[in-house]
């Protein structure tokens, strides 16, 4: 890319570009093998570009290194703790434009949400389904109604007080916004533990899968017995999830 201030570093055995996208910060990792002509990419969320809790991190190396070795770019944008709000979605749209115009990446991306990254990815995808090839997630949070709605972080992310947030909840809850994705038959994949007390399976990936299939959309769900909301290998070395990414990158 040219004409922009870019910080270069190394991550997951390849070159990483960090750059500004208006008030947000984005990154792109270059593949370690020649990229196909279609220039596919997988977009991880949530991304945090800071020294306190940077994401993605070494935990994500198993997936990232294999995607990069398959000629697939890996990217993400830090839209803060926006919880899938309109402001965060605007950051996603600006980042998508930057990746397609500056880096020449494919118009359709594969979204890779983890936990609350599900709110970001699914809410943006509902408004920009033409930009999404597939969505594969790890214990995704997709049900705002299941959260503690009095949580001040939610109100701050949406720029609303609690009363206003409650009144507008259906318009921002990913589970209520699946129809545009199903209409395009965008494939979904979820991997989730059945002992998750933070993002409960049935209220999130379970309900997502049921509703999406009822709308006629293709959805896979892998349930890991006895596991909760934990950073453990079964979630972060899943051949099934990797195969999903590779299958839809072409």
TORKOL-4160 file (C-alpha; in steps of 0.2 Angstrom, whole numbers, padded with zeros to 4 digits, m for minus):
250
<pt num="1" X="0000" Y="0000" Z="0000"/>
<pt num="2" X="0006" Y="0018" Z="m0003"/>
<pt num="3" X="0003" Y="0035" Z="0003"/>
<pt num="4" X="m0002" Y="0029" Z="0021"/>
<pt num="5" X="0008" Y="0028" Z="0037"/>
<pt num="6" X="0011" Y="0009" Z="0040"/>
<pt num="7" X="0020" Y="0001" Z="0055"/>
<pt num="8" X="0028" Y="m0015" Z="0050"/>
<pt num="9" X="0032" Y="m0030" Z="0062"/>
<pt num="10" X="0032" Y="m0049" Z="0062"/>
<pt num="11" X="0018" Y="m0060" Z="0069"/>
<pt num="12" X="0014" Y="m0078" Z="0066"/>
<pt num="13" X="0030" Y="m0080" Z="0055"/>
<pt num="14" X="0025" Y="m0066" Z="0043"/>
<pt num="15" X="0025" Y="m0048" Z="0040"/>
<pt num="16" X="0011" Y="m0038" Z="0048"/>
<pt num="17" X="0005" Y="m0021" Z="0043"/>
<pt num="18" X="m0003" Y="m0009" Z="0056"/>
<pt num="19" X="m0012" Y="0006" Z="0049"/>
<pt num="20" X="m0025" Y="0019" Z="0053"/>
<pt num="21" X="m0042" Y="0018" Z="0046"/>
<pt num="22" X="m0049" Y="0035" Z="0051"/>
<pt num="23" X="m0050" Y="0034" Z="0070"/>
<pt num="24" X="m0048" Y="0015" Z="0071"/>
<pt num="25" X="m0032" Y="0004" Z="0069"/>
<pt num="26" X="m0032" Y="m0010" Z="0058"/>
<pt num="27" X="m0019" Y="m0024" Z="0053"/>
<pt num="28" X="m0016" Y="m0036" Z="0039"/>
<pt num="29" X="m0005" Y="m0051" Z="0039"/>
<pt num="30" X="0003" Y="m0056" Z="0023"/>
<pt num="31" X="0002" Y="m0075" Z="0018"/>
<pt num="32" X="0017" Y="m0085" Z="0018"/>
<pt num="33" X="0013" Y="m0094" Z="0002"/>
<pt num="34" X="0007" Y="m0086" Z="m0014"/>
<pt num="35" X="m0010" Y="m0079" Z="m0013"/>
<pt num="36" X="m0023" Y="m0085" Z="m0026"/>
<pt num="37" X="m0029" Y="m0073" Z="m0039"/>
<pt num="38" X="m0045" Y="m0070" Z="m0029"/>
<pt num="39" X="m0034" Y="m0064" Z="m0014"/>
<pt num="40" X="m0045" Y="m0072" Z="0000"/>
<pt num="41" X="m0044" Y="m0066" Z="0018"/>
<pt num="42" X="m0050" Y="m0071" Z="0035"/>
<pt num="43" X="m0055" Y="m0057" Z="0047"/>
<pt num="44" X="m0053" Y="m0060" Z="0066"/>
<pt num="45" X="m0063" Y="m0050" Z="0079"/>
<pt num="46" X="m0062" Y="m0043" Z="0092"/>
<pt num="47" X="m0045" Y="m0035" Z="0088"/>
<pt num="48" X="m0037" Y="m0025" Z="0101"/>
<pt num="49" X="m0021" Y="m0015" Z="0096"/>
<pt num="50" X="m0013" Y="m0011" Z="0113"/>
<pt num="51" X="0000" Y="m0017" Z="0125"/>
<pt num="52" X="m0013" Y="m0022" Z="0139"/>
<pt num="53" X="m0023" Y="m0035" Z="0130"/>
<pt num="54" X="m0018" Y="m0037" Z="0112"/>
<pt num="55" X="m0029" Y="m0048" Z="0100"/>
<pt num="56" X="m0026" Y="m0059" Z="0090"/>
<pt num="57" X="m0012" Y="m0066" Z="0101"/>
<pt num="58" X="m0001" Y="m0082" Z="0101"/>
<pt num="59" X="m0017" Y="m0092" Z="0106"/>
<pt num="60" X="m0022" Y="m0089" Z="0088"/>
<pt num="61" X="m0006" Y="m0095" Z="0080"/>
<pt num="62" X="m0012" Y="m0112" Z="0075"/>
<pt num="63" X="m0026" Y="m0106" Z="0064"/>
<pt num="64" X="m0017" Y="m0091" Z="0058"/>
<pt num="65" X="m0001" Y="m0100" Z="0053"/>
<pt num="66" X="m0011" Y="m0113" Z="0043"/>
<pt num="67" X="m0022" Y="m0099" Z="0034"/>
<pt num="68" X="m0006" Y="m0089" Z="0030"/>
<pt num="69" X="0002" Y="m0105" Z="0023"/>
<pt num="70" X="m0013" Y="m0108" Z="0012"/>
<pt num="71" X="m0011" Y="m0091" Z="0004"/>
<pt num="72" X="m0024" Y="m0082" Z="0014"/>
<pt num="73" X="m0022" Y="m0065" Z="0022"/>
<pt num="74" X="m0027" Y="m0063" Z="0040"/>
<pt num="75" X="m0034" Y="m0046" Z="0046"/>
<pt num="76" X="m0043" Y="m0036" Z="0059"/>
<pt num="77" X="m0048" Y="m0019" Z="0065"/>
<pt num="78" X="m0049" Y="m0012" Z="0083"/>
<pt num="79" X="m0066" Y="m0004" Z="0085"/>
<pt num="80" X="m0064" Y="m0004" Z="0104"/>
<pt num="81" X="m0078" Y="m0011" Z="0116"/>
<pt num="82" X="m0092" Y="m0006" Z="0104"/>
<pt num="83" X="m0102" Y="m0022" Z="0106"/>
<pt num="84" X="m0108" Y="m0023" Z="0089"/>
<pt num="85" X="m0115" Y="m0005" Z="0089"/>
<pt num="86" X="m0117" Y="0006" Z="0074"/>
<pt num="87" X="m0101" Y="0015" Z="0078"/>
<pt num="88" X="m0092" Y="m0001" Z="0078"/>
<pt num="89" X="m0100" Y="m0006" Z="0062"/>
<pt num="90" X="m0095" Y="0010" Z="0054"/>
<pt num="91" X="m0077" Y="0005" Z="0058"/>
<pt num="92" X="m0079" Y="m0012" Z="0050"/>
<pt num="93" X="m0085" Y="m0004" Z="0034"/>
<pt num="94" X="m0071" Y="0008" Z="0034"/>
<pt num="95" X="m0059" Y="m0006" Z="0037"/>
<pt num="96" X="m0067" Y="m0017" Z="0023"/>
<pt num="97" X="m0065" Y="m0003" Z="0011"/>
<pt num="98" X="m0046" Y="m0001" Z="0016"/>
<pt num="99" X="m0043" Y="m0019" Z="0014"/>
<pt num="100" X="m0051" Y="m0020" Z="m0003"/>
<pt num="101" X="m0045" Y="m0004" Z="m0010"/>
<pt num="102" X="m0027" Y="m0002" Z="m0003"/>
<pt num="103" X="m0023" Y="m0021" Z="m0002"/>
<pt num="104" X="m0033" Y="m0027" Z="m0016"/>
<pt num="105" X="m0041" Y="m0041" Z="m0005"/>
<pt num="106" X="m0057" Y="m0050" Z="m0011"/>
<pt num="107" X="m0073" Y="m0040" Z="m0009"/>
<pt num="108" X="m0080" Y="m0055" Z="0001"/>
<pt num="109" X="m0071" Y="m0059" Z="0017"/>
<pt num="110" X="m0073" Y="m0074" Z="0029"/>
<pt num="111" X="m0077" Y="m0068" Z="0047"/>
<pt num="112" X="m0069" Y="m0076" Z="0062"/>
<pt num="113" X="m0077" Y="m0070" Z="0078"/>
<pt num="114" X="m0073" Y="m0075" Z="0095"/>
<pt num="115" X="m0084" Y="m0072" Z="0110"/>
<pt num="116" X="m0090" Y="m0054" Z="0109"/>
<pt num="117" X="m0083" Y="m0052" Z="0092"/>
<pt num="118" X="m0099" Y="m0061" Z="0087"/>
<pt num="119" X="m0108" Y="m0045" Z="0091"/>
<pt num="120" X="m0097" Y="m0035" Z="0079"/>
<pt num="121" X="m0096" Y="m0048" Z="0065"/>
<pt num="122" X="m0114" Y="m0053" Z="0064"/>
<pt num="123" X="m0121" Y="m0036" Z="0066"/>
<pt num="124" X="m0110" Y="m0029" Z="0052"/>
<pt num="125" X="m0113" Y="m0044" Z="0041"/>
<pt num="126" X="m0132" Y="m0041" Z="0043"/>
<pt num="127" X="m0130" Y="m0024" Z="0035"/>
<pt num="128" X="m0116" Y="m0029" Z="0022"/>
<pt num="129" X="m0120" Y="m0047" Z="0018"/>
<pt num="130" X="m0113" Y="m0044" Z="0000"/>
<pt num="131" X="m0096" Y="m0042" Z="0008"/>
<pt num="132" X="m0096" Y="m0059" Z="0018"/>
<pt num="133" X="m0092" Y="m0076" Z="0011"/>
<pt num="134" X="m0094" Y="m0086" Z="0027"/>
<pt num="135" X="m0093" Y="m0084" Z="0046"/>
<pt num="136" X="m0084" Y="m0096" Z="0057"/>
<pt num="137" X="m0084" Y="m0093" Z="0076"/>
<pt num="138" X="m0078" Y="m0098" Z="0093"/>
<pt num="139" X="m0090" Y="m0098" Z="0107"/>
<pt num="140" X="m0098" Y="m0082" Z="0099"/>
<pt num="141" X="m0109" Y="m0070" Z="0109"/>
<pt num="142" X="m0124" Y="m0066" Z="0097"/>
<pt num="143" X="m0138" Y="m0063" Z="0109"/>
<pt num="144" X="m0138" Y="m0046" Z="0117"/>
<pt num="145" X="m0154" Y="m0050" Z="0126"/>
<pt num="146" X="m0145" Y="m0063" Z="0136"/>
<pt num="147" X="m0133" Y="m0051" Z="0144"/>
<pt num="148" X="m0135" Y="m0040" Z="0159"/>
<pt num="149" X="m0143" Y="m0026" Z="0151"/>
<pt num="150" X="m0139" Y="m0014" Z="0165"/>
<pt num="151" X="m0120" Y="m0016" Z="0161"/>
<pt num="152" X="m0113" Y="0001" Z="0158"/>
<pt num="153" X="m0101" Y="m0005" Z="0145"/>
<pt num="154" X="m0115" Y="m0009" Z="0133"/>
<pt num="155" X="m0123" Y="0008" Z="0135"/>
<pt num="156" X="m0106" Y="0016" Z="0132"/>
<pt num="157" X="m0103" Y="0005" Z="0117"/>
<pt num="158" X="m0120" Y="0010" Z="0110"/>
<pt num="159" X="m0120" Y="0028" Z="0116"/>
<pt num="160" X="m0137" Y="0026" Z="0124"/>
<pt num="161" X="m0143" Y="0026" Z="0142"/>
<pt num="162" X="m0150" Y="0010" Z="0149"/>
<pt num="163" X="m0169" Y="0014" Z="0145"/>
<pt num="164" X="m0165" Y="0019" Z="0127"/>
<pt num="165" X="m0154" Y="0004" Z="0125"/>
<pt num="166" X="m0168" Y="m0008" Z="0131"/>
<pt num="167" X="m0180" Y="0000" Z="0119"/>
<pt num="168" X="m0169" Y="m0002" Z="0104"/>
<pt num="169" X="m0163" Y="m0019" Z="0108"/>
<pt num="170" X="m0171" Y="m0029" Z="0094"/>
<pt num="171" X="m0164" Y="m0018" Z="0081"/>
<pt num="172" X="m0146" Y="m0022" Z="0087"/>
<pt num="173" X="m0148" Y="m0040" Z="0093"/>
<pt num="174" X="m0139" Y="m0052" Z="0080"/>
<pt num="175" X="m0151" Y="m0066" Z="0082"/>
<pt num="176" X="m0165" Y="m0054" Z="0076"/>
<pt num="177" X="m0155" Y="m0049" Z="0060"/>
<pt num="178" X="m0151" Y="m0066" Z="0052"/>
<pt num="179" X="m0163" Y="m0065" Z="0037"/>
<pt num="180" X="m0151" Y="m0055" Z="0025"/>
<pt num="181" X="m0137" Y="m0068" Z="0028"/>
<pt num="182" X="m0149" Y="m0083" Z="0025"/>
<pt num="183" X="m0156" Y="m0075" Z="0009"/>
<pt num="184" X="m0138" Y="m0076" Z="0002"/>
<pt num="185" X="m0136" Y="m0093" Z="0010"/>
<pt num="186" X="m0120" Y="m0088" Z="0019"/>
<pt num="187" X="m0112" Y="m0103" Z="0028"/>
<pt num="188" X="m0111" Y="m0102" Z="0047"/>
<pt num="189" X="m0100" Y="m0113" Z="0058"/>
<pt num="190" X="m0099" Y="m0112" Z="0077"/>
<pt num="191" X="m0089" Y="m0121" Z="0090"/>
<pt num="192" X="m0095" Y="m0120" Z="0108"/>
<pt num="193" X="m0094" Y="m0128" Z="0124"/>
<pt num="194" X="m0109" Y="m0135" Z="0133"/>
<pt num="195" X="m0103" Y="m0128" Z="0150"/>
<pt num="196" X="m0100" Y="m0110" Z="0145"/>
<pt num="197" X="m0107" Y="m0099" Z="0159"/>
<pt num="198" X="m0101" Y="m0083" Z="0151"/>
<pt num="199" X="m0108" Y="m0085" Z="0134"/>
<pt num="200" X="m0121" Y="m0100" Z="0136"/>
<pt num="201" X="m0122" Y="m0112" Z="0122"/>
<pt num="202" X="m0141" Y="m0113" Z="0120"/>
<pt num="203" X="m0144" Y="m0094" Z="0121"/>
<pt num="204" X="m0130" Y="m0090" Z="0108"/>
<pt num="205" X="m0123" Y="m0103" Z="0096"/>
<pt num="206" X="m0137" Y="m0115" Z="0099"/>
<pt num="207" X="m0151" Y="m0102" Z="0095"/>
<pt num="208" X="m0141" Y="m0095" Z="0081"/>
<pt num="209" X="m0140" Y="m0112" Z="0072"/>
<pt num="210" X="m0158" Y="m0116" Z="0075"/>
<pt num="211" X="m0165" Y="m0099" Z="0069"/>
<pt num="212" X="m0153" Y="m0099" Z="0054"/>
<pt num="213" X="m0158" Y="m0116" Z="0048"/>
<pt num="214" X="m0176" Y="m0111" Z="0050"/>
<pt num="215" X="m0173" Y="m0097" Z="0038"/>
<pt num="216" X="m0166" Y="m0109" Z="0026"/>
<pt num="217" X="m0147" Y="m0105" Z="0029"/>
<pt num="218" X="m0133" Y="m0117" Z="0031"/>
<pt num="219" X="m0126" Y="m0118" Z="0048"/>
<pt num="220" X="m0115" Y="m0131" Z="0057"/>
<pt num="221" X="m0113" Y="m0132" Z="0076"/>
<pt num="222" X="m0099" Y="m0142" Z="0085"/>
<pt num="223" X="m0102" Y="m0144" Z="0103"/>
<pt num="224" X="m0088" Y="m0148" Z="0115"/>
<pt num="225" X="m0094" Y="m0158" Z="0130"/>
<pt num="226" X="m0088" Y="m0152" Z="0147"/>
<pt num="227" X="m0080" Y="m0136" Z="0141"/>
<pt num="228" X="m0083" Y="m0118" Z="0146"/>
<pt num="229" X="m0077" Y="m0101" Z="0140"/>
<pt num="230" X="m0059" Y="m0106" Z="0141"/>
<pt num="231" X="m0043" Y="m0103" Z="0131"/>
<pt num="232" X="m0040" Y="m0122" Z="0128"/>
<pt num="233" X="m0033" Y="m0132" Z="0113"/>
<pt num="234" X="m0050" Y="m0140" Z="0108"/>
<pt num="235" X="m0056" Y="m0122" Z="0103"/>
<pt num="236" X="m0040" Y="m0116" Z="0096"/>
<pt num="237" X="m0034" Y="m0131" Z="0086"/>
<pt num="238" X="m0050" Y="m0137" Z="0078"/>
<pt num="239" X="m0047" Y="m0145" Z="0062"/>
<pt num="240" X="m0066" Y="m0144" Z="0058"/>
<pt num="241" X="m0065" Y="m0125" Z="0060"/>
<pt num="242" X="m0049" Y="m0123" Z="0050"/>
<pt num="243" X="m0057" Y="m0134" Z="0036"/>
<pt num="244" X="m0072" Y="m0123" Z="0036"/>
<pt num="245" X="m0061" Y="m0108" Z="0033"/>
<pt num="246" X="m0051" Y="m0116" Z="0019"/>
<pt num="247" X="m0066" Y="m0123" Z="0011"/>
<pt num="248" X="m0074" Y="m0106" Z="0009"/>
<pt num="249" X="m0058" Y="m0096" Z="0005"/>
<pt num="250" X="m0058" Y="m0102" Z="m0013"/>
